[in-house]
Amino acid sequence: MNQDYITPNEWSIIEDGFDKGRVKSSESLFSLGNGAMGQRANFEETYTGETFQGSYIAGVYYPDKTRVGWWKNGYPEYFAKVLNAPNWIGIRILVNGEEFDLNTCTKVENYQRELNMKEGWHKRIFTATTPYGIELKVEAKRFLSLAHDELGVINFNIIPLNQSAEISFIPYIDAGITNQDSNWDDKFWEITNVQNEEKQAFIESHTNKTHYYVCTFMESKLLLDGNEIDVTAEKASTDKQASLQYTQQVEKGQSFSIQKYAGYVTSLNHEKNQLIDAAKQVLAEGIQLGYDALLKLQQEAWANIWAMSDITIEGDVKAQQGIRFNIFQLNQTYLGKDARLNIGPKGFTGEKYGGSTYWDTEAYCIPFYMATKDQEVARNLLTYRYKHLGKAIENAEKLGFTNGAALYPMVTMNGEESHNEWEITFEEIHRNGAIAFAIYNYHRFTGDYSYIPEMGMEVLIGIARFWQQRATFSTHKNKWVILGVTGPNEYENNVNNNWYTNYIAKWCMEYMLENLNILKQGFAADYARILEKTNIQDQELEQMKEICDAMYFPYSEEHGVYLQQDGFLDKEMIRVKDLDAKQRPINQHWSWDRILRSPYIKQADTLQGFYFFEDHFSETELEKHFDFYEPFTVHESSLSPCVHSIQAAKLNRMEQAYQFYLRTSRLDLDDYNKEVEEGCHITSMAGTWMSIVEGFGGMRVKDDQLHFSSKIPTQWDSYSFKVNFRNQILTVKVSKSGVDFKLKGAEQMQVMVNGESRMIQTETMSV
Amino acid sequence: MNQDYITPNEWSIIEDGFDKGRVKSSESLFSLGNGAMGQRANFEETYTGETFQGSYIAGVYYPDKTRVGWWKNGYPEYFAKVLNAPNWIGIRILVNGEEFDLNTCTKVENYQRELNMKEGWHKRIFTATTPYGIELKVEAKRFLSLAHDELGVINFNIIPLNQSAEISFIPYIDAGITNQDSNWDDKFWEITNVQNEEKQAFIESHTNKTHYYVCTFMESKLLLDGNEIDVTAEKASTDKQASLQYTQQVEKGQSFSIQKYAGYVTSLNHEKNQLIDAAKQVLAEGIQLGYDALLKLQQEAWANIWAMSDITIEGDVKAQQGIRFNIFQLNQTYLGKDARLNIGPKGFTGEKYGGSTYWDTEAYCIPFYMATKDQEVARNLLTYRYKHLGKAIENAEKLGFTNGAALYPMVTMNGEESHNEWEITFEEIHRNGAIAFAIYNYHRFTGDYSYIPEMGMEVLIGIARFWQQRATFSTHKNKWVILGVTGPNEYENNVNNNWYTNYIAKWCMEYMLENLNILKQGFAADYARILEKTNIQDQELEQMKEICDAMYFPYSEEHGVYLQQDGFLDKEMIRVKDLDAKQRPINQHWSWDRILRSPYIKQADTLQGFYFFEDHFSETELEKHFDFYEPFTVHESSLSPCVHSIQAAKLNRMEQAYQFYLRTSRLDLDDYNKEVEEGCHITSMAGTWMSIVEGFGGMRVKDDQLHFSSKIPTQWDSYSFKVNFRNQILTVKVSKSGVDFKLKGAEQMQVMVNGESRMIQTETMSV
């Protein structure tokens, strides 16, 4: 943890001072993304110090051949790798013919990085002295356009301070990149064309195996003291790289700038043999608009995003910075415009974990997107899984299931499983439950039932069939059991009767049965179509009911709690606080077997069930389970503190809730786990949002109404959040004196505050 | 399974007819070894068909960098790979300048391979017609000398039958070999010198990382119609290979022969910079003795081995062939002369599994070596583990254990763990128990207590300390439990309270305490030394007693049996015989998770405990457990049928015992698992021996006496086996009319037959 790294600021992430040891971490934190592409905060100019280069294109992946020690039947053939894409940001700089490189400068002063979250850009300013004594003032600003999401723009400005100098800008694009994360050092990219024109350059390449075609392109403008000048470029290219060199004599105090317009067009959105034409079109539009107009569009686009999603916190700058950083990164990662995409755990900030879709999306991200975007965005996330239903059925078949049983993958890009540890891939089957829960949650929040007859019912049937086949009858217990699973707490493997899994399995089957009945009653055509398509039989439905009626749940009479799994009480029940602090995090200090036989919980497991199914349990039951499990929870998953923060707030343990909140919201900014250089924890950022809205804000949806039971940490003066509830934007402001609302929308809204009804009048008709 | 592959014969393994599809399988079955080196039955001449080349040097391995999907704390850095060593057998043959190759011959007739187990040699004879129509009669015989264990000898004889021909023999040695089993395609060997002299050739090479230096050498004699002739060699060499070409015009009907003397000298036994001198010495001795004398020595050496270890079976040639094959292969693999070596699961017949030492050695092999060799051999196997005690303590430390607790590795070459699946490496800890049991077993059988004060006590203390720390107290059960283990049945992972593991853990601690007391009473000097060295405290001993007194054993009142582990009865208890036959073997048809949650047992687990600790349980208890577990056992480990055969025999279920016996004894000869081309199952061959001696023969050692309760399968007329019991060789002959004994040794021996004492007089004084 490093609390002094990032300068507190309400709207910006700021790093003051140049520290070579922090370069990789800052490259993660200051990443940019626009939903379609993303870029780590690598320097434009050459940097010979330690760096982790990362440019990413949403939806472009490589199916890297699986690597395991001993092959086990059922392993997937590949692991989908997030691909480092060609470099479009590069601008080499020569000063009197010498390479400019912060790693070799003799002095770097007044260095500041800013990630401006309000407007969506990244800037570095500094003064540096080259080995030959030339003092340069540099300002480099860039953004990935939201309005034109195939385009990135860089404005790189240099002023020689102590003498005149010949300065060359050498903007380049480079497809000779590799992945750090690679199983067998396969060659991921094939380059087919490197083309240098008068002012533009293009590289055509495609991924091996998946055959995504990408054209990386660039064009630049040069400015002297702010006025565009015509400098003839020297062209150069290799088999991997294209560059154009612009050289200019720059007087002391004069400013020389390059504006680079660059980016990708891909076969995801264009004909693969017309990519250069498409790239020229993008460049033409970008150049015509120009840097200032594009920047203005960027500011407007982010203003629109914040108008629907901002959270303010008064009286606690670090908390304010934390939550905005989370909201900003989520929006950089996924904007919901493209139903083929999803929310990777590292977004566009790193390669780790591979794939794009985990159960994180359904369990943590959907509430955020439902409340801060148009309804269509969450629906797109549900549609994504509907489109993968066929693959989920195939995946279950590979594991021996039949008759349309569907097991959604643990990790995927295209619906196929691409995770390959048996204890996760084969056994962490609770993920299927989160996907059904998201359907329920979507309907509960939006009131839009149409997804269920149109698509969701088929998903629910596939999932219910899986649970029906996966549960087995124990004659010994005279109950249905689910053996050999890994629950959300991945510090247990291959356990029997994980309470969370058994509970959500039962719920999935019941929810499917309930909705099938609704369709039967009110959606005759859909019902007939689904019956025909799935061929679901009464006998199956009967058996599901039987299983639900006699599902086994491990319970301790002594403690009055459900047990996380069979045998949990046999462990050495030493609380986390009684552990030697030097042993933590245990995943860095203990061998895997030791972790497994310990009672320590990586992330909410039983409590995750209490979170999803809050209404099924009394507050006393919640308290009992919270008091039983939290002391054994090490929160070594980024997805853990948010659930605990919400539940602590509900239990009026505000100081504990606040500590959990800080941990989740500033996880990356303060680098709690000393790993931010690998990338940011994107999906858990949605959990941070939930900590405020559902935790402190106490917001729930019940019977088509918003309910609030809002609290405020003592550290804060007030806070506010916005919710798009059924196409009206409600701003909720909580202060020590109570909760106030503002509503933008078509009609008044009744909300419940601490059990009492309150009618909110709309302020304006514009949404 | 292929019952018609090998021609039944009492003393030889015979293949009749040339079948290209069987070449790789025969290369395994007909392998040769002399304890120091081994050789798959690859052809000497060029063969362009499918083949799996394998030459091996005992003790020479490569630490191949570990390959896993996701790294887990505690994984070993490397997996020790059995290395394919330079080829010493190669003899290219040119007939009128054309390469002779069985794969391209137009006709191959009267092809017969023989592995003569009585005398220890391999021979191929055949008549083949080359593409140019030359008919050749070939006889190629070879052996790996037991008397000179760095030397192999080949006699290759050709007669052109239908015309005269110019024949070239091109004997070569070749270090340009690779491993099929490699994690990262590392280069395992470095070649430093290829040296061709007038009649000899040498290649010096060494392994990377481990730096074993090996000189591969050869020299040849040429004979025409049996008379040595002088043919001038043409020398040739590459950077990897050295060859000498001998060309001779051979008349129709004339016989042209080459005798090749070749092999390895290594830095295990010589100075690494004097290897060529050592090789010349070996060649000089070999050449001076000559082929016939060396063959005679070979016959004598094998006669000596058989004199101590032969088992005869009258009336069942296949059973006879099976048991001799097992005894032969065990002796080829390990002769007990070198305490640095051990018994790899594939011996010298393939690369699979890597490493050389598994718990197989202690659990299955030691009884065979104790009874068929001088006592020193088994003692060497125990000493091997004593020498690795320090590494076992380090291994335990890596997993968080302290204070001299020792965890012996699952797989090793040098004492370090080199297996890397967490569910095995970290959790299959019962292996520690087998190592302690072998100490007990050695003392029980040989009567030699000296190993315990000298070495064994320290091993027992390290092991007992491991169990003491590994057991934890369950306040819930008010018992000591052992959580998160894999038992001998590897079709269960990460289970709690595996009965076998808990039982042997308790036994290990009790046995240690008992022997510590014996030392305290009678071995004062050793006791003091061990106390000083291990610093074992009374408090530890007290806690061990506490654990032993309150160890938890899962038990089913309903079934009256100990349960393999907690929760075993929750499974779907469908018997193996009720499974669809097409689903078997389940490890080829089911995904891993499905296997894990099934009740199916890969190899004896609870029954393994009943085998080791037979005297702790009544025959009724054994029967109950056998009847409960055997129906769920799929025997997909080669180590399973032998234990079941022994127990079935004890329970007078002779037909079942016989079927289990056949399965274990002819596992490779009949290729039950369709995988013999990868190599033979060497360690389970010792289990076959136990099936006869302990199973049918009913031999036990109690109170320093041999006890017999012998039975005979109906299929057999009689059978006999030999046992070296305390330096006297007892031959036990069992027929339908009873059991007879012959004794060679110094004095009469009292044995117990079905509970009655019988005095056996010695026949001769020569042992």
Interface residues (C-beta under 8 A of the other chain):
Chain A: T66 R67 V68 G69 W70 K72 N73 G74 F79 K398 L399 G400 N420 E421 W422 F426 E427 T472 F473 S474 T475 H476 K477 V481 L483 G484 N493 N494 V495 N496 N497 E558 D566 G567 L569 D570 K571 E572 M573 N587 Q588 H589 W590 S591 W592 D593 R594 L596 R597
Chain B: T66 R67 V68 G69 W70 K72 N73 G74 F79 K398 L399 G400 N420 E421 W422 F426 E427 T472 F473 S474 T475 H476 K477 V481 L483 G484 N493 N494 V495 N496 N497 E558 D566 G567 L569 D570 K571 E572 M573 N587 Q588 H589 W590 S591 W592 D593 R594 L596 R597
